[in-house]
């Protein structure tokens, strides 16, 4: 009987969902709380408090029972109206998704930097703000489609200078890289449970600035399901959410953020940075070309790269999964079949990435790669920066 017939699960190095620690899995099933009892309200309240260092904020963290894209759309519909005009930074799949959300909800936006290798030019961004009399900016901190990081710390300075509403998708960066909501002048940020928070998908968390909360209070939300006025009212009244809270997901995230606290949030960020630079060094030593080629800020959450000539990216992904039960991501959009995406986010440590790099080398050899294996592991262990 094969391992697959035994039901052996794949180990995940995909850009979400990620491997879930046993502690988190067990926490999600250890108790059956009703979502309206005080005991569960205390757990939810503590979870939201423990989330604050992840976001770099002292402000209220809002729970939203939806995936990240649902929370992002909810934010847009709570603080923007058809009278606004947003600059949508679209240099990745999820940046473009935010633009699509605004267009479908009749919020005017200007798409810019639509190439997946495009770095944001701050002078051009300022020119676009003035030209279009913009009132908002939407941007992804870390886009998992291409491994590109946008400089929120610099974009925030422009947003403050022109009094714009800055809305940030931080779904794949929260818990993996530093984020300073208060210091950077962000107005709304969204993350979700299935990436750096090491939990099953289905739960999101948001932070709103004072300016964003005033906007929420002044307009009638387009959304009935996600209404931040209602969420805040319920949190302040009894530590609950307006609808039926997914108790098991909150219990999972509660345990995950306790693990982050125990390790130390700065140490968690340092671990992700170390794994990222080691992985980049390993892939380059194996003949991969990092994508995008000219990238101002590369992700600490995942690495995107094109394999050496003669190796098919899709075949490599499939072979690793089928033979070795190691699952990495394939390219998205125009990069489908051209790149691989290896995540090193969440519950991921040196021993995990050593296994992934070793299996990648073995799979390359299986598919005809002629170089002697070991170059990737050597570069990874050397810890050379890239």
N, C-alpha and C positions, 0 to 999 in steps of 0.2 A: 504494500500500500504506500502511495506517495505521501510526502509531507502535506501536499495540498488536500489530499483525500482525508487526512487526519484533521483538517480544518486549521492548519497552522496559519496564523495571521501574518500579514506583511508588516515589516517594520517601516514606519513612515519617515521619509525625508522630503515630503511634499510641502508646498507653501500653504499649508492648512487644508484639512485638519492635520494636527500633529499627534505624536504619541502622547497618551494620557498616563500620567504617573499612577501607580497603584493606589497611593494615598487619595488621589482625587477621585478615582473610580469608586473606591470604597466609601468615601465621604458622601458621594451622591446617592448611595443606596442604604446608608446606615440607619436612617430614620425616616418616618413618614409623617412629616409635619403638615398640618393644614396651613394654608397660606395666610390665614387671618388670625393666627394665634400669636401671643406676645413672644413666645420662644423663637419663632421663626423671624419675627420682626427684628429681634435683637441680632440674629445672624445676618440678615440682610443689611442692617445698619452697620454692623462691623465690617462686612464685605466692602461696602461703599467707602468707609473710612480707610481701609487697607489699600484701596485703589488709588488714593490721592497721590502717594509718592510715585506711582507708575506714570501718572499724568503730569507730575510736577505742579500740583495745585493745592490750594487750601479751600477751594470752592466745593460746592455740593456736586457729588457725582450722581448722575441719574441712571437708574436701571431701565432698560427697554427690552421687553421680551420679543426680540426679533433678531434676525441675522444682521450683519453689518450694513448691508445695502438698505435694509428696511430702516435702520436707525439713521443712516445718512439722508435718506429721502424724508424721514420725519423731521430732522433738523432743518433741512431746506424749506419744508412746508410750514415750519413753525416760526421762522425768523425772516424769510424773504417773501415778497409779494410781486405781482406783475409790474409794480411800479419800480422795482429794483432793476439793476443791470449788473450782472456778474462777469468777471473775467474768469473763465474756466481753464485752468492749466491742465492740458490733456496729454501730457507726455508719458502715457501708459494706459493700459486698458481701464483701470479704475478711475483715473482722472477723466477719461472720456465718458465713463458711466455717470459721473456726477453731472456732466453737461447734459447727457440724455435725460436724466431725472428732471433737471430744470426745464428743458424744452417740453417735456411731456406735461409738466405742471404749469406751463405758460409763464415761466419766469425767464425773461430775456437774458441771454448770455452770449459772450463772445468766446469762441474756442481759440486757443492759442497753444503753440508748442505741441502740435499733434504728432510729430515724429517720435518714435520710441527711443531715439538716441538724443533727443533734444534736451540740453541743459537750459534752465531758465536764465535768461539775460535780464538782470534787474533793471538796467537802464531802459530796455525795451518794455519791460513790464510797467515801469513808471509812465512811459509814453502812452501805452495802451490805456492805462487808468485815466490819464488826462483826456485822451482822444475820445473815449467812449463815456466819459463822466460816470465811471463805474461806482457802484455802491458796495460791491462785495467781491471776494476772491474765493474760489474753491480750488483745493489742491490736495494731492495725496502726499503724505510724508514719505512713505516707502511703498512703491508700487511693485507687487509680486509678479507682474507680467514681464518686467524687464530688469528688476533689481536696481532701479534708479531711486535715489533719495533726493527730495527737493529741500532746499535750505529754508525751512520754515522760520528759523531765527532771523533771516534777512528779509523774507517776504513780510514777516510781522512788522518790521520797522516801516515798510512802505504802507502797510495797512493802517498803522497808527497815524502816519503822517497825513494821509488822505481821509482818515476817519471811515475806513471801509470795514465791512463785516468779513472777518477771516474764518472760513470754514475748512477744517482739516480732517481728512480721512486718515486715521492712525491705526487702522485695523491690524496691519501686519507689523507695525513698529512698536506698539505698546507692549511693554514687558521685555523688549529686545534691545531697544536703543533709548537714550535719554530723550525726554520730551519735557519742555518747560512751559506749560500752558500759561501760567501767570507772567513769567518773565518775558516770553516771546510775544505777548500781546495777541494771543489767539482768542477768538470769540466763541467758537464751537468746535469740539473735537469728538470723534466717534471711534470706538474700538469694539471688538467682538471677542467671544469667548474661546474660539477654536485655534488661536495661533499662539502668541506669546503668553496667553493666560492658561494654556495647557488643559483645556476643558472641551467637552463636546460643543458642537455648534448650536446656536439658537438663542444666545443671550448677548446683549450689547450693553455698552456703558457710554455715557456722554457727559461732557462738562460744558456749561454755558457761562460766558462772561456776564457781568452786570449789564452791559449793553445788549447782549443777546437776550437776556431775560426780560429787559424792558421791551424789546421788539416782540417777544412772545406775548407779553401782557397787552400790547397795543393792537395786535391783530388777532383775528379769528383763524385758528389753525385750519389749513386745508385737510388735515388728517383728523379723523375721529379716534382712530386706534392709538396714534402717537400724538399726545397733546401734553406738552411739558408743563403747562399750567396745572393740569389735572395730576400729573405725576408728582409735581412738587407739593401740591396740596395734600395728597395722600401720604407722602413721606413725612411731612411736617405734623400731620394729624396723628398718625399711628404707626409710622415706619413701614407702611405697606405700599403696594402699587395699585393702580386703578382696576386692572383686570386680574385674571387668575394667574398668579405668579408661577412660573415653572420652577417649583421648589428644588427638584433634583439638580437643575442647572446652577441655581444659586449656591447650593451646597457644594457643588464641584468647584465653582469659581472661588468660593470662600476658602476652601482648602488650598487651592492653587496660590492665592495671594498670600496666604499664611506661609507657604513654602518660599515665595519670593521674599517675604519679610525676614524669614529665618536665614536665608542665604545672604540677604542684604541687597537692596535694589541696585546699588552701584556695582556690586560684585556680579550681579546678574548681567548688567550691561557690559561689564568688562569681559565676562565669559563669552557672550555673543560676539563681541568685537574680535576676540582672540580666535574663535572658531572660524569666523568669516575670513580673516586674513590668512589663516592656515589653509583653508579650503581653496581660496583663490591661488595661493602659491602651488598647491598640489595640482590643481587643474592645469595651470600654465605649464608645470613641469611635464605633464602628460600630453602636451600638445594642443590643449584647448585654447580657444580665443575667447577672452572675457567679453560679455555683451552687457551694455553697449561698449563699443571700442573706446570711445572718448567720453568718459563718465566723470563728472566733477565729484560726485559723492556716491559711493557704492554702498549697497545694503549690508547691514549686519544680520539681517534675517534670512537671507538666501543669496545664492550665487547663481548667475545665469551665464552660460557659456556654450559656444559652438564646438562640436568635437573635431578632431583632426580630419583632414581629407581622407575619404574612403570609409569613414564610419558614419552610419546613418543614426541620427539622434533618436528617432522613434523606435528603431530596432534595439538600440541600447537600453532605452527606458523599459521596453517590453521584456527584454532578456533578463535584466536585473530583477524584475518583478517575478517572472515565471520560474527562473532557475534558482535564484538566491533569496527570494522573498524580501527583497529590499526595494521599496517603492520611492522613486524620485519623480519629479514633475517633468513633463514635456513642454515645449514652447507653446505659446499662445499666439493667436492672430497670425500675422505674417511670419512669425517665427516658428510656427507649428512645423515640426519635422526638421527644424534647423538648429534648435538649441535644446539644452536640458536645463532644468531648474532644480538645484539641490538646496533644500532648506536646512538651516542649522538654528532653528528657533524653538523656544519653549523648553521642553524637557529633553535637552540635547547637551551632551558632554563630550569630552575628548574621546572616550572609548567608543561612543556612538559614531563619531565622524571617522575614526580609524577604521571601523567596520565598513562604513559606507565607501570610503576611498579604496579600501582593499577589494571590495566587491566590484566597484567600478572598474578597477584595473583588470580583475579576473574576467569580467564581462567583455571588456574591450579585446582581451586576448581570445576569448571564445569566438568573437565575431571577426577575427582576422587581423587584429592589431599586431604588428610585427615587432614593436619595441619590447624590450625585456621589462616585465613588471617590476615595480619597486620605486620608480622615480617619484610617483605621486606621494607614496607613503613617506619617502625620505624628505621631500619638501614640506609635507605637512608637519612632520616631527621637528624639522629644523625651525619651523615657526617664522619663516621669512615673510616680511611684509610685502604687500602688493598694492 
